[in-house]
Amino acid sequence: MKLNYWIIAALVIVFATFAVGGALYSQLPSTVATHWNGAGEVNGTMPKFWGVFFLPLLIFGVTGLLLAIPNIDPLKSNIQKFKNYYYGFVIVFLLYFFYIYVLSLYWNLHSHFDMTRMLMPAMGALFVSIGFLMLKAKRNFFIGIRTPWTLSSDEVWDRTHKLGGKLFIAVGIITAVLTVLTFDTAMWVMVGLILAVALFTTVYSYIIFHKLEKEGKVTLAYPYLKK
């Protein structure tokens, strides 16, 4: 699929959010539930207009940023090396938010259900998609595990993302399974796993950088960082 088709697909999803909201607008209550806590209970509402159109507007803005990143990153030549994986992730990301949007509207149409239970499998799929993107990502300033050590060395970047990608895929699978096995605590376990992976990969990039530096195997992306 060529790049222009990816962009068209993204814009179709954005348009669909506005279309769905507009079609259901008259059926929705004057105050719309927009946020749910980890237990699936409503803890945030908005007036109808903003409750219906805030997320589509947010998706529109985020889509513009995501589509611009490959052209504004100083290392955009590296992004070109995995651009199909990146744009594929953008589509998955937008579908995830479209799914959330449809769920929220359906909930507000007096079809109340446990939002957390419905979201967890989709979150798992999103994390798996992030993992696959990490496995393919090359060094850049916007996408991936961006620590001082991964940004300073291609080898540290590659090794950190090879591990981080696998960990995110594992977290995604575990997140989906948790919905069935330990529903009451699934959200909190998922958050704990994400934080653990973020911390572990940050520390790992530091350790790998200094290990390779001692062995004289680090090729710095920024030579001025040398002592």
C-alpha positions in Angstrom: 0.0 0.0 0.0 1.4 3.3 -1.0 1.7 6.2 1.4 -1.2 8.2 -0.1 -3.5 5.2 0.6 -2.4 5.3 4.3 -3.3 8.9 4.5 -6.7 8.4 2.8 -7.4 5.6 5.2 -6.6 7.8 8.2 -8.8 10.6 6.9 -11.7 8.2 6.4 -11.5 7.1 10.0 -11.4 10.8 11.1 -14.4 11.6 9.0 -16.2 8.5 10.3 -16.0 9.8 13.9 -17.6 13.1 13.0 -20.2 11.2 10.9 -21.2 8.8 13.7 -21.4 11.6 16.2 -23.5 13.8 14.0 -25.9 10.9 13.2 -26.5 10.1 16.8 -26.4 13.6 18.2 -30.2 14.1 18.5 -30.6 10.8 20.4 -28.0 11.6 23.1 -28.8 13.1 26.5 -28.0 16.8 27.3 -25.1 15.7 29.5 -22.8 13.0 28.2 -20.6 10.6 30.1 -17.1 10.9 28.8 -14.8 9.3 31.3 -14.8 6.0 33.3 -12.5 4.9 36.1 -10.7 1.6 36.4 -13.8 0.0 37.9 -15.9 1.0 34.8 -17.7 3.7 36.7 -18.5 7.1 35.2 -16.3 9.8 36.8 -16.5 12.5 34.1 -19.2 14.2 32.0 -19.5 17.0 29.5 -22.4 19.1 27.9 -23.7 17.3 24.9 -21.9 19.3 22.1 -18.5 18.8 23.7 -19.2 15.3 24.8 -20.0 14.3 21.2 -17.4 16.3 19.3 -14.5 16.8 21.6 -13.0 13.3 20.8 -13.4 13.7 17.0 -11.7 17.1 17.2 -8.9 15.6 19.2 -8.6 12.7 16.8 -8.4 15.2 13.9 -5.6 17.2 15.6 -3.6 14.1 16.6 -4.0 12.6 13.1 -2.4 15.8 11.6 0.5 15.5 14.0 1.0 11.8 13.4 1.0 12.3 9.6 3.4 15.2 9.9 6.0 13.5 12.0 7.8 11.7 9.1 8.3 15.1 7.5 9.4 17.2 10.5 11.7 14.7 12.3 15.4 15.7 11.9 16.0 12.0 11.3 13.2 11.6 8.8 15.4 9.5 6.5 15.4 6.9 9.2 11.6 6.9 9.5 11.4 6.2 5.8 13.1 2.9 6.5 10.0 1.7 8.5 7.3 4.1 7.2 4.9 1.3 6.2 5.0 -0.1 9.8 4.6 3.4 11.1 1.6 4.3 9.0 0.1 0.9 9.8 0.4 1.7 13.4 -1.3 5.1 12.8 -4.3 3.3 11.4 -4.5 0.9 14.3 -4.2 3.8 16.7 -7.0 5.7 15.0 -9.2 2.6 14.9 -8.6 2.2 18.6 -9.9 5.7 19.4 -12.8 5.3 16.9 -13.7 2.1 18.9 -13.6 4.1 22.2 -15.7 6.8 20.6 -18.4 4.4 19.4 -18.4 2.6 22.8 -18.9 5.9 24.7 -21.8 6.9 22.4 -23.4 3.5 22.7 -23.1 3.7 26.5 -24.8 7.1 26.5 -27.7 5.7 24.5 -28.9 4.1 27.7 -27.1 0.8 26.9 -25.0 0.8 30.0 -22.2 -1.8 30.2 -18.9 -2.2 31.9 -16.6 0.1 29.8 -13.4 -1.3 31.3 -14.2 -4.9 30.2 -14.9 -3.7 26.7 -11.7 -1.6 26.5 -9.1 -4.1 27.7 -9.0 -6.3 24.6 -8.6 -3.3 22.4 -5.8 -1.9 24.7 -4.1 -5.3 24.4 -4.3 -5.1 20.6 -2.9 -1.5 20.7 0.1 -2.6 22.8 0.8 -5.5 20.4 0.8 -3.0 17.6 3.2 -0.8 19.5 5.5 -3.7 20.0 5.7 -4.6 16.4 6.4 -1.0 15.5 9.2 -0.9 18.0 10.8 -4.0 16.5 11.0 -2.1 13.2 11.7 1.4 14.3 15.0 3.1 13.6 16.5 6.0 15.6 14.4 9.1 15.5 13.1 11.8 17.9 9.4 11.0 18.0 8.7 7.3 17.7 10.0 4.7 20.2 12.0 4.5 23.4 13.8 7.8 23.3 16.3 7.9 26.1 19.6 9.9 26.0 21.4 6.5 25.4 19.2 5.2 22.6 19.3 8.6 20.8 23.1 8.7 21.1 23.8 5.3 19.5 22.2 3.3 16.7 23.3 0.0 18.3 21.8 0.9 21.7 18.6 2.0 19.9 18.3 -1.3 18.0 19.1 -3.5 21.0 16.7 -1.6 23.3 13.9 -1.7 20.8 14.4 -5.3 20.0 13.8 -6.1 23.6 11.2 -3.4 24.2 9.1 -4.5 21.2 8.9 -8.1 22.5 8.0 -6.8 26.0 5.2 -4.6 24.6 3.8 -7.5 22.6 3.8 -9.6 25.7 2.1 -6.9 27.7 -0.6 -6.7 25.0 -1.3 -10.4 25.1 -1.4 -10.4 28.9 -3.7 -7.4 29.0 -6.2 -9.2 26.7 -6.0 -12.3 28.9 -6.4 -10.4 32.1 -9.8 -9.2 31.1 -11.0 -12.8 31.4 -8.9 -14.1 34.3 -8.7 -11.2 36.8 -11.2 -8.6 35.6 -11.5 -6.5 38.8 -7.7 -5.8 38.8 -7.0 -6.0 35.1 -6.6 -2.3 34.6 -4.2 -1.8 37.5 -2.1 -4.8 36.5 -1.9 -3.5 33.0 -0.8 0.0 34.2 1.8 -1.7 36.4 3.1 -3.8 33.5 3.5 -0.7 31.3 5.3 1.2 34.0 7.6 -1.7 34.6 8.4 -2.1 30.9 9.1 1.7 30.6 11.4 1.7 33.6 13.2 -1.6 32.6 13.9 -0.5 29.0 15.2 2.9 30.2 17.6 1.2 32.6 18.5 -1.4 30.0 19.4 1.3 27.4 21.7 2.9 30.0 23.4 -0.4 30.9 23.9 -1.4 27.3 25.3 2.0 26.3 27.9 2.0 29.1 28.7 -1.7 28.5 29.4 -1.1 24.8 31.3 2.1 25.6 33.7 0.2 27.9 34.2 -2.4 25.2 34.8 0.4 22.6 31.9 -0.8 20.5 29.6 2.3 20.7 29.3 4.3 17.5 28.0 7.6 18.7 25.4 9.3 16.6 26.6 12.6 18.1 30.4 12.6 18.2 30.4 15.7 20.4 29.2 13.5 23.2 32.6 12.0 23.5 34.6 13.0 26.5 
